[in-house]
Amino acid sequence: MAKTRHDYDLVVVGSGAAGLAAAVTAAYHGLRVVVVEKAETLGGATAWSGGWMWTPLNPLAKAAGIDEDPETVRTYLRHELGERYDAAKIDAFLDAAPEMVAFFHDKTALQFADGNAIADIHGDTPGAGTGGRSVIAAPFDGRELGRHTLKKLRKTMPETAFLGMPIQAGADLKAFLTVTRSFKSFAHVAKRFTRHLYDLARYGRAMQLVNGVALTGRLAKSADDLGVELRVASPATRLIREGERVTGVVVETPDGEVTLTARRGVVLAAGGFPWDVARRRELFPRTPSGQEHWPLPPPSASGDGLLLGESVGGVVATDLYSPVAWAPVSLVPKGDGRVGHFPHIIDRAKPGVIGVLRNGRRFVNEAGGYYDYVDAMVKAAPEGEEVCSWLVCSHHFQRRYGLGITRPAPVPFRHWIRKGYLKAGRTLEELARNCGIDPDGLAATVAGYNAYAAQGEDPEFGRGSTLYNRKNGDPAHGPNPCVAPLDRGPFYAVKVVPGCFGTFAGLKTNAHAQVLDGTDAPIAGLYAAGTDMASIMGGHYPAGGINLGPAMTFGHIAGLHAAGKRQATIPTEPPIDDSAITGESA
């Protein structure tokens, strides 16, 4: 008969960046660790992300000569977060993030590439970084994983891949965008695509892993190397508590219910609640039924970690500026009747596209942060109307940069018009009618925008006014890489609706990632990290990677604390007496 109890030092619920970071850290320091994942694949929302981590003061930046004063970063965060600046957790993050990057880079299979050219989103805020605050997992060859673990690894989000091949932001993406205009780009793309076709034929999936799937692949390899047990299709259904301490988890498996004891604790890292319709209805703005929202994370991120935490006295923080990490998405019709979600991250900043509401008016600097775009859209859409906007461009723009899931030349795109995803019009008036936009409003908006665009100016919203804007624009276009007129039809538009990369509202924790109860006391043996933990940014979005950077860092902190390797600087529970915990070993 299958055993119904297995004993571990640490049980981690969730296999995204936070959970795997905690598991690898704890295992490196000698703990016996198991990761339980609800879905049938590893990686969670991380595998479908861009993979960037905001980690100020990191050693890769310092090696490149970018040696910032920590107080400069604090200045930026104080201005960005305002009254929601939590000094204890921000200090813990800034202290531990460089150590986390060094630990994984030096001790595990997780190797990083720098983001030294990536600026913070709000460049006009005091203390904003102009580069050196981000890292990303280096590209990873999936063949380095054992066949068993590779089979479990989640594939790249279909909407952001090209025929199943993930494309990394930066030089890789630039090559794909300029494949018809540069022999060097053509050679790069041909090499990548030829290898991809070989991998599909031999392995049935992409093996040149980049972005979030490279991060989860490298973490999974690190976990394998350290003997971490990785269980999929094993949702955690309840926590075990003995006295005041959490001592294990009950999981549902294909063979029935199994108890996993945890001598050192349980880490909740199950991906927040982007697919929990009831909690969305309660906390999200402009979501009366809970269905007016289109998350980017996999459906398995449905709030299990928060419910588990609440079941033993944990408290979900709801007093954030925003409960949700907004992202602009368009809905992609699929042949089987399902709908995919495409994240509009970079196309909004290219020269020659604008975003308008139903009245035809612009409402935001489209080249700014993805969170800022949706935040502005939610506030600007009139009450009683659907919260949505349209990204409008010319034929020249679509062929040069693509729009949403429609790819640039030479990839065909007219089938997206037939499917209804891409709206088209020979004139702006025809396009407006096809979209349900006010024709006069759109015509007036484009005329006003075009009057300055030829000179590279946008006096209304300031496209191209920050380093962050310009980084995502087209460096080959001048005088402003983010501004060009929409002066020649036909024209196209894609409807954009509110989506998210994850949630900000989560369990209250202290600087050691311990879950707090209603009196702000730590619940012994219980940690939370990633989006199961309330965002240290207080519901603000000051930089790209502020989900994954803190997720990795506080996962690392949780693993250290559980292993007894993190010196307490705040009151916590007494040390664990291992001799008092006994049980059958697995």
DRENROVO-18457 format. One record per residue (C-alpha): residue in three letters; x, y, z. Coordinates in steps of 0.5 Angstrom, whole numbers, padded with zeros to 4 digits, always signed. Each point is the difference from the previous one (the first is absolute). Layout:
BEGIN
AlaXYZ/...
# end
This chain:
BEGIN
Met+0000+0000+0000/Ala+0002+0007-0001/Lys+0003+0004+0006/Thr-0005+0005+0002/Arg+0005+0004+0005/His+0007+0002-0002/Asp+0005+0005+0004/Tyr+0004+0006-0002/Asp+0003+0006+0003/Leu-0003+0005-0005/Val-0006-0001-0004/Val-0001+0005-0006/Val-0007+0002-0003/Gly+0001+0002-0007/Ser+0006-0001-0005/Gly+0001+0007-0003/Ala+0006+0005+0002/Ala-0002+0001+0007/Gly-0001-0007+0002/Leu+0006-0003-0004/Ala+0004+0005+0003/Ala-0002-0002+0007/Ala+0001-0007-0002/Val+0007+0001-0003/Thr+0002+0004+0006/Ala-0002-0005+0005/Ala+0002-0006-0003/Tyr+0007+0003-0001/His+0001+0001+0007/Gly-0002-0007+0002/Leu-0008+0000+0000/Arg-0004-0006-0003/Val-0005+0004-0004/Val-0006-0002-0004/Val-0003+0005-0005/Val-0008-0001-0001/Glu-0003+0003-0007/Lys-0007+0000-0001/Ala+0000+0000-0008/Glu+0003-0006-0004/Thr+0006+0004-0002/Leu+0006+0004+0004/Gly+0001+0007+0000/Gly-0007+0004+0001/Ala-0001+0007-0002/Thr+0008+0001+0000/Ala+0001-0005-0006/Trp-0005+0005-0004/Ser+0003+0006+0002/Gly+0006+0004-0003/Gly+0004-0002+0005/Trp+0003+0007+0002/Met+0002+0001+0008/Trp+0001+0007+0003/Thr+0006-0001+0004/Pro+0003+0006+0002/Leu+0007+0000+0002/Asn+0002-0007-0003/Pro+0007-0002-0001/Leu-0001+0000-0008/Ala-0001+0007+0000/Lys+0006+0001+0005/Ala+0004-0004-0005/Ala-0002+0005-0005/Gly+0002+0006+0004/Ile-0007+0002+0002/Asp+0001+0000+0008/Glu-0006+0004+0002/Asp-0001+0003+0007/Pro-0006-0004+0003/Glu-0003+0006+0003/Thr-0001+0002-0007/Val-0004-0006-0001/Arg-0004+0002+0006/Thr-0001+0007-0002/Tyr-0004-0003-0007/Leu-0004-0005+0004/Arg-0002+0006+0006/His-0002+0004-0006/Glu-0004-0005-0004/Leu-0003-0004+0006/Gly-0002+0006+0004/Glu-0003-0002+0007/Arg+0000-0007-0002/Tyr+0008+0000+0001/Asp+0001-0006+0005/Ala+0007+0002+0002/Ala+0001-0007+0003/Lys-0002-0004-0006/Ile+0004+0004-0005/Asp+0006+0000+0004/Ala+0000-0008+0000/Phe-0001+0000-0007/Leu+0006+0005-0002/Asp+0004-0004+0005/Ala-0002-0007-0003/Ala-0001+0001-0007/Pro+0008+0001-0002/Glu+0001-0006+0005/Met-0005-0004-0004/Val+0003+0002-0007/Ala+0007-0002+0003/Phe-0003-0007+0003/Phe-0003-0002-0006/His+0005+0002-0005/Asp+0006-0003+0004/Lys-0003-0006+0003/Thr-0006-0003-0005/Ala-0002-0001-0007/Leu-0003+0007+0000/Gln+0004+0004-0004/Phe-0002+0008-0001/Ala+0001+0005-0006/Asp+0000+0007+0002/Gly-0005+0005-0001/Asn+0005+0006+0000/Ala-0004+0004-0005/Ile-0007+0000+0002/Ala-0002+0006+0004/Asp-0006+0000+0005/Ile-0006+0002-0002/His-0001+0007+0003/Gly+0006+0003-0002/Asp-0002+0007+0002/Thr-0001-0002+0007/Pro+0006+0001+0005/Gly+0005-0006+0001/Ala-0003-0003-0007/Gly+0006-0005-0002/Thr+0002+0001-0008/Gly+0003-0007+0000/Gly+0003-0006+0005/Arg-0006-0002+0004/Ser-0003-0006-0004/Val+0003-0007-0002/Ile-0003-0006-0004/Ala+0001-0007+0000/Ala+0005-0001-0005/Pro-0002-0005-0006/Phe-0001-0007+0002/Asp+0001-0006-0005/Gly-0006-0005+0003/Arg+0004-0006-0002/Glu+0004+0001+0006/Leu-0006-0002+0004/Gly-0002-0007+0002/Arg-0005-0003-0005/His-0005-0001+0006/Thr+0001+0008+0002/Leu+0000+0002-0007/Lys-0007-0003-0001/Lys-0003+0004+0006/Leu+0003+0006-0002/Arg-0005+0005-0002/Lys+0000+0003-0007/Thr+0001+0007-0002/Met-0007+0004-0001/Pro-0002-0002-0007/Glu-0003+0007-0001/Thr+0007+0003+0001/Ala+0004-0005-0004/Phe+0001-0001-0007/Leu-0002-0007-0002/Gly+0002-0002+0007/Met+0006+0003+0000/Pro+0002+0005+0005/Ile+0003+0007-0002/Gln+0004+0004+0005/Ala-0001+0007+0001/Gly+0006+0004-0002/Ala+0005-0002-0006/Asp-0004-0007-0001/Leu-0007+0004-0001/Lys+0004+0006-0004/Ala+0002-0006-0005/Phe-0007-0002-0001/Leu-0003+0007-0001/Thr+0006+0001-0005/Val+0000-0006-0004/Thr-0001+0003-0007/Arg+0004+0006+0001/Ser+0007-0003+0003/Phe+0004-0006-0003/Lys+0003-0001+0007/Ser-0007+0000+0003/Phe-0002-0005-0005/Ala+0005-0005+0001/His-0001+0000+0008/Val-0008-0001-0001/Ala+0002-0006-0005/Lys+0005-0003+0004/Arg-0005+0001+0006/Phe-0006-0003-0004/Thr+0004-0006-0003/Arg+0002-0002+0007/His-0007+0001+0002/Leu-0003-0005-0005/Tyr+0005-0005+0002/Asp-0002+0000+0007/Leu-0007+0000-0002/Ala+0001-0006-0004/Arg+0004-0004+0005/Tyr-0002+0003+0007/Gly-0007+0002-0002/Arg+0001+0007+0003/Ala+0005+0006+0000/Met+0006-0001+0003/Gln+0004+0007+0000/Leu-0003+0002+0006/Val-0001+0008+0001/Asn-0003+0005+0005/Gly-0005-0003+0005/Val+0001-0007-0002/Ala+0007+0000+0000/Leu+0000+0003+0007/Thr-0005-0006+0002/Gly+0005-0005-0004/Arg+0006+0002+0004/Leu-0003+0000+0007/Ala-0003-0007-0002/Lys+0007-0002-0002/Ser+0003+0003+0007/Ala-0006-0004+0004/Asp+0002-0007-0004/Asp+0007+0001+0002/Leu-0001+0001+0007/Gly-0005-0006+0001/Val-0007+0005+0000/Glu-0006-0005-0001/Leu-0004+0004-0005/Arg-0008-0003+0000/Val-0005+0003-0005/Ala-0007-0002+0000/Ser+0000+0001+0007/Pro-0004+0006+0003/Ala+0000+0001+0007/Thr-0006+0000+0003/Arg+0001+0002+0008/Leu+0005+0001+0005/Ile+0002-0004+0006/Arg+0001+0004+0006/Glu+0002-0003+0007/Gly+0000+0005+0005/Glu+0002+0007-0002/Arg+0004-0003-0006/Val-0001-0002-0007/Thr+0003-0007-0001/Gly-0002-0002-0007/Val-0005+0000-0006/Val-0005-0005-0002/Val+0000-0001-0008/Glu-0005-0003-0005/Thr+0004-0005-0004/Pro-0002-0005-0006/Asp+0000-0005+0005/Gly-0004+0003+0006/Glu+0002+0005+0006/Val+0007+0000+0002/Thr+0003+0004+0006/Leu+0006+0003+0000/Thr+0003+0002+0006/Ala+0005+0006+0001/Arg+0005+0001+0006/Arg+0002+0006-0002/Gly-0006+0003-0003/Val-0004+0001-0006/Val+0001+0006-0006/Leu-0006+0002-0003/Ala+0001+0002-0008/Ala-0006-0002-0004/Gly+0000+0006-0004/Gly-0005+0005+0003/Phe-0007+0000-0002/Pro-0001+0003-0007/Trp-0005-0006-0002/Asp-0004+0001+0007/Val-0006+0003-0003/Ala-0003+0001+0007/Arg+0006+0004+0002/Arg+0000+0004-0006/Arg-0007+0002+0001/Glu+0002+0002+0007/Leu+0006+0004-0001/Phe+0001+0002-0008/Pro-0003+0007-0002/Arg-0005+0000-0006/Thr-0001-0008+0001/Pro-0007-0001+0002/Ser-0001-0007-0002/Gly+0007-0002+0001/Gln+0001-0002-0007/Glu+0002+0007-0003/His+0007-0002+0000/Trp+0005-0004-0004/Pro+0006-0003+0004/Leu+0006-0002-0003/Pro+0002-0005+0005/Pro-0002-0007-0001/Pro-0007-0002+0003/Ser+0003-0004+0006/Ala+0002+0007+0003/Ser-0007+0000+0003/Gly+0001+0002+0007/Asp+0002-0006+0004/Gly+0006+0002+0004/Leu-0004+0006+0003/Leu-0006-0005+0002/Leu+0005-0004+0003/Gly+0004+0006+0004/Glu-0007+0002+0002/Ser-0002-0007+0003/Val+0005+0001+0005/Gly-0001+0007+0002/Gly+0004+0004-0006/Val-0003+0006-0002/Val+0000+0003-0007/Ala+0002+0007-0001/Thr-0005+0004-0004/Asp+0002+0007+0001/Leu+0005+0001-0006/Tyr+0000+0005-0005/Ser-0003-0005-0005/Pro-0001-0008+0002/Val+0002-0002-0007/Ala+0006+0001-0005/Trp-0003+0002-0006/Ala+0002-0001-0007/Pro-0004+0002-0006/Val-0002-0007-0004/Ser-0004-0001-0007/Leu-0004-0006+0000/Val+0002-0005-0006/Pro-0005-0005-0003/Lys+0002-0007+0000/Gly-0002-0006-0005/Asp-0003-0004+0006/Gly-0004+0006+0002/Arg+0004+0002+0006/Val+0003+0007+0001/Gly+0008+0002+0001/His+0002+0006+0003/Phe+0006+0004-0003/Pro+0004+0005+0004/His+0001+0006-0003/Ile+0007+0002+0003/Ile+0004+0003-0006/Asp-0004+0001-0006/Arg-0003+0006+0004/Ala+0006+0004+0000/Lys+0002+0000-0008/Pro-0001+0006-0004/Gly-0007+0000-0003/Val-0005-0003+0004/Ile-0004+0004+0005/Gly-0006-0003+0005/Val-0007+0003+0001/Leu-0006-0001+0003/Arg-0007-0001-0002/Asn+0000+0007-0001/Gly+0006+0000-0005/Arg+0004+0004+0005/Arg+0007-0002+0003/Phe+0001+0000+0007/Val+0007-0002+0002/Asn+0007+0000-0003/Glu-0001-0007-0003/Ala+0008-0001+0000/Gly+0000+0000+0008/Gly-0001-0006+0004/Tyr-0005-0005-0001/Tyr-0002+0000+0007/Asp-0001+0008-0001/Tyr-0004-0001-0007/Val-0005-0005+0003/Asp-0001+0005+0007/Ala-0001+0006-0005/Met-0005-0004-0004/Val-0004-0002+0006/Lys+0000+0007+0003/Ala-0002+0003-0007/Ala-0005-0005-0002/Pro-0007+0003+0001/Glu-0004-0003+0006/Gly-0005-0005-0003/Glu+0004-0001-0006/Glu+0004-0006-0001/Val+0008+0001+0002/Cys+0003+0000-0007/Ser+0005+0003-0005/Trp+0002-0001-0007/Leu+0007+0001-0003/Val+0000+0003-0006/Cys+0005+0000-0006/Ser+0002+0000-0007/His+0001-0005-0005/His+0007+0002+0000/Phe+0001-0001+0007/Gln-0003-0007+0000/Arg+0005-0002-0005/Arg+0006+0003+0004/Tyr-0002-0002+0007/Gly-0006-0004+0000/Leu-0006+0001+0005/Gly-0002-0004+0005/Ile+0001-0008-0002/Thr+0000+0003-0007/Arg+0007-0001-0002/Pro+0004+0005-0005/Ala+0002-0002-0007/Pro+0001-0005-0003/Val-0005-0004+0004/Pro-0007+0001-0002/Phe-0005+0003+0004/Arg-0007+0001-0004/His-0002-0007+0003/Trp-0001+0004+0007/Ile-0005+0005-0004/Arg-0004-0005-0002/Lys+0000-0003+0007/Gly-0002+0007+0003/Tyr+0006+0001+0004/Leu+0003+0005-0004/Lys-0005+0006-0002/Ala+0001+0003-0007/Gly-0002+0006-0004/Arg+0002+0004-0006/Thr-0001+0006+0004/Leu+0000+0002+0007/Glu-0007+0001-0001/Glu-0001-0007-0002/Leu+0004-0003+0005/Ala-0004+0004+0006/Arg-0006-0003-0003/Asn+0003-0007+0000/Cys+0002+0001+0007/Gly-0006+0004+0003/Ile+0005+0006+0001/Asp-0003+0007-0001/Pro+0002+0002-0007/Asp+0001+0007+0002/Gly+0003-0001+0006/Leu+0005-0004-0003/Ala+0001+0004-0006/Ala+0002+0006+0004/Thr+0004-0003+0005/Val+0005-0003-0006/Ala+0000+0007-0003/Gly+0002+0003+0006/Tyr+0005-0005+0001/Asn+0003+0000-0007/Ala+0001+0008+0000/Tyr+0006-0001+0005/Ala+0002-0008-0002/Ala+0004+0002-0006/Gln+0004+0004+0005/Gly+0001-0006+0005/Glu-0004+0004+0005/Asp-0006-0002+0004/Pro-0002+0006+0004/Glu-0006-0003+0003/Phe+0003-0006+0003/Gly+0007+0000-0001/Arg+0002-0007-0004/Gly+0007-0001+0000/Ser+0002+0005+0006/Thr+0003-0005+0005/Leu+0006-0005-0001/Tyr-0006-0006+0001/Asn-0004+0003-0006/Arg+0006+0000-0005/Lys+0003-0007+0002/Asn-0007-0003-0002/Gly+0000+0005-0006/Asp+0003-0001-0007/Pro+0008+0003+0001/Ala+0000+0000-0008/His-0006+0005+0000/Gly+0001+0007+0001/Pro+0000+0005+0003/Asn-0004-0003+0005/Pro+0000-0008+0000/Cys-0007+0000+0003/Val-0004+0005-0005/Ala-0002+0000-0007/Pro-0006+0002-0003/Leu-0006-0004-0002/Asp-0001+0003-0007/Arg-0001-0005-0005/Gly-0005-0006+0000/Pro-0003-0005+0000/Phe+0000+0000+0007/Tyr+0000-0006+0006/Ala-0002+0000+0007/Val+0000-0006+0005/Lys-0005+0001+0006/Val+0004+0000+0007/Val-0004-0002+0007/Pro+0003-0001+0007/Gly+0004-0006+0002/Cys+0006-0001+0004/Phe+0007-0003+0002/Gly-0003-0002+0007/Thr-0003+0003+0006/Phe+0003+0005+0005/Ala-0005-0002+0006/Gly+0003-0006+0004/Leu+0002-0002+0007/Lys+0003+0004+0005/Thr+0007-0002+0001/Asn+0006+0003+0004/Ala+0007+0001-0003/His+0002-0007+0001/Ala-0006-0002-0005/Gln-0004-0003+0006/Val-0008+0001+0000/Leu-0003+0004+0005/Asp-0006-0001+0004/Gly-0005+0005+0002/Thr+0004+0003+0005/Asp+0006+0001-0004/Ala+0004-0006+0003/Pro+0003-0005-0004/Ile-0003-0007-0001/Ala+0005-0005+0002/Gly+0002-0005-0006/Leu-0004+0004-0005/Tyr+0003+0005-0006/Ala-0002+0003-0006/Ala+0003+0003-0006/Gly-0001+0002-0007/Thr-0007+0002-0001/Asp-0003-0004+0006/Met+0004+0006+0004/Ala-0003+0007+0000/Ser+0004+0004-0005/Ile+0006+0004+0003/Met-0002+0005-0005/Gly-0006+0002+0003/Gly-0004-0001-0006/His+0004+0004-0004/Tyr+0004-0001-0007/Pro+0007+0004+0000/Ala+0004-0005-0004/Gly+0000-0006-0005/Gly+0001-0006+0004/Ile-0003+0002+0007/Asn-0004-0007+0000/Leu+0006-0004-0001/Gly+0006+0003+0003/Pro-0004+0000+0007/Ala-0003-0007-0001/Met+0007-0003-0001/Thr+0003+0004+0006/Phe-0005-0001+0005/Gly+0000-0007-0002/His+0007+0000+0001/Ile-0001+0003+0007/Ala-0005-0005+0002/Gly+0004-0006-0002/Leu+0006+0003+0004/His-0004+0001+0006/Ala-0003-0007+0000/Ala+0007-0002+0000/Gly+0002+0004+0006/Lys+0005+0004-0005/Arg-0003+0007+0001/Gln+0001+0004+0006/Ala-0006+0002+0003/Thr+0000+0008+0000/Ile-0008+0000+0003/Pro-0003-0004+0005/Thr-0002-0007-0002/Glu-0002-0006+0003/Pro+0005-0005+0004/Pro+0005-0004-0004/Ile-0003-0007-0002/Asp+0002-0006+0004/Asp+0001-0005-0005/Ser+0000-0006+0005/Ala-0007+0002+0002/Ile-0003-0002-0007/Thr+0000-0007-0002/Gly-0003-0004-0005/Glu+0000-0005-0005/Ser+0005+0001-0006/Ala-0002+0000-0007/
# end
